[in-house]
């Protein structure tokens, strides 16, 4: 594909490796982060046509496509519409590709403000965690007009292994929060099953092997329990508070649709309790430690009746 002028805003755990893949594919990057040091360091690492700027407004006129990887929809709105925001410099015909995990209603509001300036928007949140970003194996859940998605698709293919166009603008963010709601409930149920087994005298390591060959297996049993819980590291880089945020978005969508969601509602309460116990900035893995503490049983390797 031809080399493009791309802006990338949000250079944390996920954004930095995503931007790196685009640079290695030959695109010219302009970088910005709330922490200017991150943008400068990545620009220096990438070298060549990568440059760091201090504001979204300074980034905007340089770019045909701007990618955002930010914590939530409020931050995306601030980056677009706030003081020194993208709207001060985006060219008519530009495209905003938002890979954040955001509230669909805020995405639609942001898109409306962009449309007034002749700028299109696509929402493309991801699944795959830090390793997926590093290995360019992310899964993108995409919402937007077909022509806009087609324009973004070559960039998504550089950063990930699968792209699913799930509907109109906002549909990608809806799918992402639904995915994380299901993951959160699965994580909770898996940990409760493991503490039962540990208390009975089963080896959790053996339990995970069985689950991964059985109907109780999941992404959590394959990629989290052994790596983060049995190892006692509890160090997944995804933040517990971000999972809680996504659960809340999904429950709000359900509330608007007047759906009874008793299991999800209870799950949200339990995750809130875990977040309160873990404190700000805690890893999502701390949910496992919270379940252990509630049960008085540590899910450690070995059978101890």
C-alpha positions in Angstrom: 0.0 0.0 0.0 1.2 3.6 -0.5 2.9 5.4 2.3 0.5 7.6 4.3 0.8 10.5 6.7 -0.6 9.0 9.9 -1.1 10.6 13.3 -1.1 8.4 16.4 -2.4 9.6 19.7 -2.0 7.5 22.8 1.3 5.7 23.1 0.9 3.4 26.1 1.0 -0.3 26.5 -1.0 -0.9 23.3 -0.5 2.3 21.3 3.3 2.2 21.1 3.6 -1.2 19.5 0.7 -0.5 17.2 2.4 2.7 16.0 5.7 0.8 15.6 4.1 -1.7 13.2 2.8 1.2 11.0 6.2 2.8 10.9 7.9 -0.4 9.9 5.3 -0.8 7.1 6.7 2.5 5.7 4.2 5.1 6.9 5.1 8.5 8.1 4.1 9.1 11.7 3.3 12.1 13.8 3.1 11.1 17.5 1.4 12.6 20.5 0.8 11.4 24.0 -0.4 13.1 27.2 3.1 12.3 28.5 5.3 14.1 25.9 8.3 12.1 26.9 6.6 8.9 25.6 6.0 10.5 22.2 9.6 11.8 22.0 11.1 8.5 23.1 9.1 6.5 20.5 9.9 9.0 17.7 13.6 8.7 18.5 13.4 4.9 18.6 11.5 4.8 15.2 13.7 7.4 13.6 13.3 8.4 10.0 9.9 10.1 9.3 8.5 9.7 12.8 8.0 13.0 14.7 6.6 13.9 18.1 4.4 17.0 18.7 3.0 18.6 21.8 -0.7 18.9 21.0 -3.3 17.1 18.9 -3.9 20.5 17.1 -0.2 20.4 16.0 -0.6 16.8 14.8 -3.8 17.3 12.8 -2.8 19.2 9.7 0.1 16.8 9.0 -2.1 13.7 8.7 -4.6 12.1 6.4 -5.6 9.6 9.0 -5.4 10.0 12.8 -5.4 6.9 15.1 -6.4 7.2 18.7 -5.7 4.6 21.4 -7.1 6.2 24.6 -8.7 5.1 27.9 -12.3 6.1 27.2 -14.7 8.2 25.1 -14.3 11.3 27.3 -10.6 11.4 26.6 -11.3 10.9 22.9 -13.7 13.8 22.9 -11.2 16.0 24.7 -8.5 15.2 22.2 -10.9 16.0 19.3 -12.9 18.9 20.6 -10.9 20.3 23.5 -8.5 23.2 23.6 -5.7 22.5 21.1 -7.8 19.6 19.9 -7.8 17.9 16.5 -10.7 19.9 15.2 -8.4 22.9 15.1 -6.3 21.4 12.3 -7.8 18.4 10.6 -8.2 18.7 6.9 -11.5 18.1 5.2 -11.5 14.5 4.0 -9.4 13.3 6.9 -10.3 10.2 8.9 -10.3 9.5 12.6 -9.7 5.8 13.4 -10.5 5.4 17.1 -9.1 2.1 18.5 -9.9 3.1 22.1 -12.4 1.3 24.3 -15.2 3.9 24.5 -18.8 4.5 25.1 -20.8 4.2 21.8 -23.0 7.2 22.5 -19.9 9.4 23.0 -18.4 8.0 19.8 -21.5 9.0 17.9 -21.3 12.5 19.5 -17.7 12.9 18.5 -18.4 11.7 15.0 -21.1 14.3 14.6 -18.7 17.1 15.6 -16.1 15.7 13.1 -18.7 15.4 10.3 -19.4 19.1 10.6 -15.8 19.7 9.5 -15.9 17.1 6.7 -14.0 14.5 8.7 -15.1 10.8 8.9 -14.7 8.5 11.8 -14.4 4.7 12.3 -14.4 3.0 15.7 -12.1 -0.1 15.8 -11.5 -1.2 19.4 -9.3 -4.3 19.9 -9.0 -7.6 21.6 -5.7 -9.3 22.1 -4.0 -7.6 25.0 -0.4 -6.3 25.1 1.1 -9.4 23.4 -1.4 -9.0 20.5 -0.3 -5.5 20.0 3.4 -6.4 20.1 2.9 -9.3 17.7 0.5 -7.5 15.3 -2.1 -10.1 16.2 -4.9 -7.9 17.4 -8.6 -8.6 16.6 -10.4 -5.4 15.5 -14.1 -4.9 16.0 -15.1 -2.2 13.6 -18.0 0.2 13.2 -18.5 2.7 10.5 -19.6 3.4 6.9 -18.3 0.8 4.4 -16.2 3.2 2.5 -14.6 4.6 5.6 -13.9 1.1 6.9 -12.3 0.1 3.6 -10.1 3.1 3.8 -8.9 2.1 7.3 -8.6 -1.6 6.5 -5.0 -1.7 5.2 -3.8 -0.1 8.4 -5.8 -2.5 10.6 -4.3 -5.4 8.6 -0.8 -4.1 9.5 -1.6 -4.0 13.2 -3.7 -7.1 13.6 -4.7 -10.6 12.4 -8.4 -10.2 12.0 -10.9 -7.4 11.2 -14.6 -7.7 11.8 -16.9 -5.0 10.5 -19.8 -5.4 12.9 -22.1 -2.5 11.9 -22.5 1.2 11.8 -20.5 3.8 13.7 -20.4 2.8 17.4 -21.0 -0.9 16.8 -17.3 -1.7 17.3 -17.3 -0.1 20.7 -20.5 -1.9 21.6 -19.0 -5.2 20.6 -15.8 -4.5 22.6 -17.7 -3.9 25.9 -19.9 -6.9 25.3 -16.8 -9.0 24.7 -15.2 -7.7 28.0 -18.4 -8.3 29.9 -18.4 -11.9 28.8 -14.7 -12.2 29.6 -15.2 -10.7 33.1 -18.0 -13.1 34.0 -15.9 -16.0 32.7 -12.9 -14.9 34.7 -15.0 -14.7 37.9 -16.6 -18.1 37.4 -13.2 -19.7 36.5 -11.6 -18.4 39.7 -14.5 -19.6 41.9 -14.3 -23.0 40.3 -10.5 -23.2 40.9 -10.9 -22.2 44.6 -13.5 -25.0 45.0 -11.1 -27.5 43.5 -8.1 -26.2 45.5 -10.0 -26.5 48.7 -11.1 -30.1 47.8 -7.5 -31.1 47.1 -7.1 -30.8 43.3 -4.0 -29.3 41.7 -5.1 -26.1 39.9 -2.4 -26.7 37.3 -4.0 -30.0 36.5 -7.5 -28.4 36.6 -6.4 -25.8 34.0 -5.1 -28.6 31.7 -8.5 -30.4 32.0 -10.5 -27.2 31.4 -8.5 -26.4 28.3 -9.5 -29.8 26.9 -13.1 -29.5 28.0 -16.2 -27.3 27.8 -15.1 -25.1 30.7 -12.1 -23.8 28.8 -11.8 -20.2 27.7 -9.3 -17.5 26.8 -8.9 -17.0 30.5 -7.8 -20.6 31.1 -5.6 -20.6 28.1 -3.9 -17.2 28.6 -4.3 -16.0 32.1 -4.6 -18.5 34.9 -1.3 -20.3 34.5 0.6 -17.2 33.3 -0.7 -14.7 35.9 -2.3 -16.6 38.8 -0.5 -19.9 39.3 2.8 -17.9 38.7 1.6 -15.5 41.5 2.6 -12.6 39.4 -0.9 -11.0 39.0 0.6 -8.7 36.4 -1.6 -8.5 33.3 -1.0 -5.0 32.0 -4.7 -4.4 31.3 -6.1 -2.4 34.2 -8.9 -3.7 36.4 -10.6 -0.3 36.3 -10.8 -0.5 32.5 -12.5 -3.8 32.6 -15.0 -2.4 35.1 -15.6 0.5 32.8 -16.3 -1.8 29.9 -18.7 -3.8 32.0 -20.5 -0.6 32.9 -20.9 0.4 29.3 -22.4 -3.0 28.4 -24.8 -2.8 31.3 -25.8 0.7 30.3 -26.6 -0.5 26.8 -28.7 -3.3 28.3 -30.5 -0.8 30.5 -31.3 1.4 27.6 -32.8 -1.7 25.8 -34.7 -2.5 29.0 -33.1 -5.9 29.3 -33.0 -8.0 32.5 -29.4 -8.9 33.0 -29.2 -10.4 36.5 -25.9 -12.3 36.1 -24.1 -9.4 34.6 -25.5 -7.0 37.2 -24.2 -9.1 40.0 -20.9 -9.5 38.2 -20.6 -5.8 38.0 -21.1 -5.4 41.8 -18.4 -8.1 42.5 -15.9 -6.4 40.1 -16.6 -3.1 41.8 -15.8 -4.7 45.2 -12.6 -6.1 43.7 -11.6 -2.7 42.2 -12.2 -1.0 45.6 -10.0 -3.5 47.3 -7.2 -3.4 44.7 -7.0 0.4 44.4 -6.4 2.6 41.4 -4.1 1.4 38.7 -4.4 -2.3 39.7 -4.0 -5.1 37.1 -7.1 -6.9 36.0 -5.3 -10.0 37.5 -6.1 -8.6 40.9 -9.7 -10.0 40.4 -8.2 -13.4 41.0 -6.4 -12.4 44.2 -9.7 -10.8 45.4 -11.6 -14.1 44.8 -8.8 -15.9 46.7 -9.1 -13.6 49.6 -12.8 -13.9 49.8 -12.5 -17.7 49.8 -9.5 -17.8 52.1 -7.9 -20.1 49.5 -4.9 -19.3 47.3 -4.9 -20.9 43.9 -1.3 -22.1 43.9 0.1 -25.1 42.1 0.0 -28.4 43.9 -2.6 -30.7 45.5 -3.2 -29.9 49.2 -6.3 -31.6 50.6 
